[in-house]
Amino acid sequence: MGFSEYGNYDGLGLADLVRRKQVTPRELLDEAIARTAEVDPQINAVVVKHYDYAARQIERGEPSGPFSGVPFLLKDLDILEGTRTTSGATLYKDNIADHTGTLAQRFLNAGLTIFGKSSTPEFGLMPTTESRLFGPTRNPWNLEHSSGGSSGGAAAAVAARILPVAHASDGGGSIRIPASACGVFGLKPTRARTPLGPDRGEGWGGFSCGHVVSITVRDSAAMLDAIHGPEASSPYVAPPPERPFLQEVGRDPGRLRISFTDKSPYGDAIDPEIAAAIREIAALLSKLGHHVEERAAPLACDPAAVMATIVAANTALTVRISEQRFGRPMTEDDFEVLTLAMARNAQKATATDYVAAQLGAFQISRALAAFFESCDVFLCPTLCSPPLRIGELNSMSKDLSHIAPILRRYIPATSMFNMSGQPAMSMPLAWNRAGLPLGMMFSARLGDEATLFRLAAQLEQERPWTRKLPPICA
């Protein structure tokens, strides 16, 4: 490879090299393409390659932004004019975007060189990335395991050092789940912190938002500085930050009140190695001077039931729009069994059922708001079992009854913070005996990404992970 030190830099570091003319954007793009050719056949993370688009960006001259010249991937749910976006669906395998999304434009304005799209499950519906269209995206730490989902391609590519930072989105944990599975940093911002237009005002009833997964905390903070803020069509806005998020990185977090649990929010026991890692990090936090107590966040109602209703309704709309566009009913030749089953479930529900689910999300939000009156940060496992094995969740099965029990065991805690709109992050602070990453999830009050960035930088200093590389990088 032409730039052997590439993998030692984060996005801001690469941009600094470009500014100081020690490397050119073209050289960085060539290195990202070479690394894709080297490792992607093993992990299957970069499913749409538009290297010509990236080359034209460089030829035109990229904007002078915080990430000028840095290679970047969009998740294959977002749109970039003139490039292919499939949403992981067979029906849309040749779909070309006729305009650019607001968030993608902000990535462009930050100076990023967008050379492709990262894999996602069909319509981002599953916490593993194994679409029928592209096949499974594998975990760089162990190729028999999932990279998580729905931003599984982004997290796998960053973990494998194809690039230092990549677009991700999160409607029920889809930034934090793959960040945990792949051993990278992932923060879900506060609701409405980042834009979803021009085609949508909100996603999944306000649960969904976009940001990135990254190697370092500072890249996440700097990227949020670059992309946050409302657009003309925003139905509501997030509380404005007191200062740039990047300035929070390295800032003293003070003595935080941190509550933690080593159990599932349902009270179920979890994987013992993950439970032990939570207690180890809780002890470290106490050693760092924080006030730490064992206390679980309450569940006002079942988040899985809320998610099932809200996500099914949104999926049914996607299917309806597709039927209108193509002028025929959708079949299993077009969409996976799970997608069609969710659409059918939504059609059996009533408008009252949807409003009841919204009320359930509000009740969860109220209970969490009361919980955070007496703590600043809540620590719990991102995943309650190690990364799933490839094939463990099967979205093409005629019998989908295996899915709900696995989700309850695997990801019981992530979606509640989508419902409340609070920021939450997964940090790669532990690995199990099998060598798989175990992410620790921290959440804070609505609008308080600042506290999370301060704490994350402190823990990054205490438990550095950036030099820890998966086997395929050896």
NORTA-V934834 format. One record per backbone hydrogen bond with DSSP energy under -0.5 kcal/mol. CO is the residue of the C=O (numbers start at 1). NH is the residue of the N-H. If there is no record, write none. Layout:
# NORTA-V934834
co	nh
CO	NH
CO	NH
This chain:
# NORTA-V934834
co	nh
3	6
5	8
6	9
10	14
11	15
12	16
13	17
14	18
15	19
16	20
17	22
17	23
18	21
24	28
25	29
26	30
27	31
28	32
29	33
30	34
31	35
32	36
33	37
34	38
35	39
35	40
36	40
39	42
39	43
40	44
43	138
45	47
45	119
48	50
48	117
50	54
51	55
52	56
53	57
54	58
55	59
56	60
57	61
63	65
65	68
67	70
70	113
72	115
72	116
73	167
74	118
75	77
75	78
76	87
79	101
80	83
83	97
86	89
87	123
88	133
89	92
90	93
92	95
95	85
97	82
101	105
102	106
103	107
104	108
105	109
106	110
107	112
108	111
110	67
111	69
112	114
113	72
113	115
115	50
116	74
117	47
117	48
118	76
119	153
121	124
122	125
127	149
128	130
129	137
131	135
135	131
136	138
137	147
139	142
140	472
142	139
142	145
144	390
145	139
148	129
150	152
151	155
152	156
153	157
154	158
155	159
156	160
157	162
157	163
158	161
159	470
164	215
166	213
168	211
170	209
173	177
174	151
175	179
176	180
177	181
178	182
179	183
179	184
180	183
181	437
185	214
186	426
187	189
188	424
190	193
192	238
193	229
196	200
197	102
197	103
203	206
203	207
203	208
204	207
209	170
211	168
212	187
213	166
214	185
216	220
217	221
218	222
219	223
220	224
221	225
222	226
223	227
224	228
227	195
231	234
244	247
245	248
245	249
246	249
248	250
248	251
254	256
256	258
256	291
257	259
257	376
257	377
258	293
259	379
260	295
264	267
268	264
271	275
272	276
273	277
274	278
275	279
276	280
277	281
278	282
279	283
280	284
281	285
282	286
283	287
284	288
285	290
286	289
290	292
291	258
293	260
293	295
298	300
301	303
302	306
303	307
304	308
305	309
306	310
307	311
308	312
309	313
310	314
311	315
312	316
313	317
314	318
315	319
316	320
317	321
318	322
319	323
320	324
321	325
322	326
323	327
323	328
331	334
331	335
334	91
336	340
337	341
338	342
339	343
340	344
341	345
342	346
343	347
344	348
345	349
346	349
350	354
351	355
352	356
353	357
354	358
355	359
356	360
357	361
358	362
359	363
360	364
361	365
362	366
363	367
364	368
365	369
366	370
367	371
368	372
370	373
371	374
377	259
378	443
379	261
380	441
384	271
388	146
389	392
392	394
393	395
394	397
395	338
398	400
400	403
400	404
401	405
402	406
403	407
404	408
405	409
406	410
407	411
410	384
414	417
415	418
415	419
416	420
417	421
421	191
423	444
424	188
425	442
426	186
427	429
427	440
430	438
432	435
436	432
438	429
438	430
439	382
439	383
440	427
441	380
442	425
443	378
445	423
445	448
448	452
449	453
450	454
451	455
452	456
453	457
454	458
455	459
456	460
457	461
458	462
459	463
465	468
467	469
470	473
471	474
